[in-house]
Amino acid sequence: MARLTAPLARLLPFWGVRWVRRRRDRHRRDSAPLAPDALRALAGFFPEETLAIARVAVVPRLSISRLLGVSRRLGLPTVDVERILGITYLDTIVVPERRAAPLPLAILFHELVQSNLFRSQ
């Protein structure tokens, strides 16, 4: 197991932001706006701007194996990717096909909370 040295720890935020932006850009191309029914249901909970820019990308399978590999090497806890219901990259929500038809509002709500947190930073 690798030790997290001080110089490496200082670079993690930079690498993390870069990784999130690249993942967002990759998935944004194949994403779609929120469905009108979802927009109506969520309108009272989120700022209009958050809902207007949010997009959903459906993928065969979530692919975060590199991130999990780095986490394991650093001795950080990891998760079972099959248990992840969705992941948000800034304003783009990525969900696996098995969860997307139809996308439960609870998942969408949770991911929009993450998106709104990104927007407020």
HUNORJO-V820685 format. One record per pair of residues at least 24 apart in sequence whose ideal C-beta (glycine too) atoms are under 8 Angstrom apart, sorted by the first residue. I is the first residue (numbers start at 1). J is the second residue. Records with the same first field share a line. If there is no record, write none. Layout:
I: J ; J
This chain:
1: 73 ; 74 ; 75
2: 73 ; 74 ; 75
3: 75
4: 74 ; 75
19: 67
20: 89 ; 90
21: 89 ; 90
23: 89 ; 94
24: 89 ; 90 ; 91 ; 92
27: 57 ; 59 ; 89 ; 92 ; 94
28: 55 ; 57 ; 92
30: 57
31: 55 ; 56 ; 57 ; 92 ; 93
32: 56 ; 57
34: 108
35: 103
38: 103 ; 105 ; 108
41: 105
42: 105 ; 108 ; 109 ; 112
45: 109 ; 112
46: 112 ; 116
47: 116 ; 119
49: 119
50: 91 ; 112 ; 115 ; 116 ; 119
51: 112
53: 91
54: 91 ; 92 ; 93 ; 112 ; 115
55: 91 ; 92 ; 93
56: 92 ; 93 ; 94 ; 95 ; 100 ; 103 ; 108
57: 92 ; 93 ; 94 ; 95
58: 94 ; 95 ; 96 ; 97 ; 100
59: 94 ; 95 ; 96 ; 97
60: 96 ; 97
61: 96 ; 97
62: 86 ; 87 ; 94 ; 96
85: 110
86: 110 ; 111
87: 111
88: 112 ; 114 ; 115 ; 118
90: 115 ; 118
91: 115 ; 118 ; 119
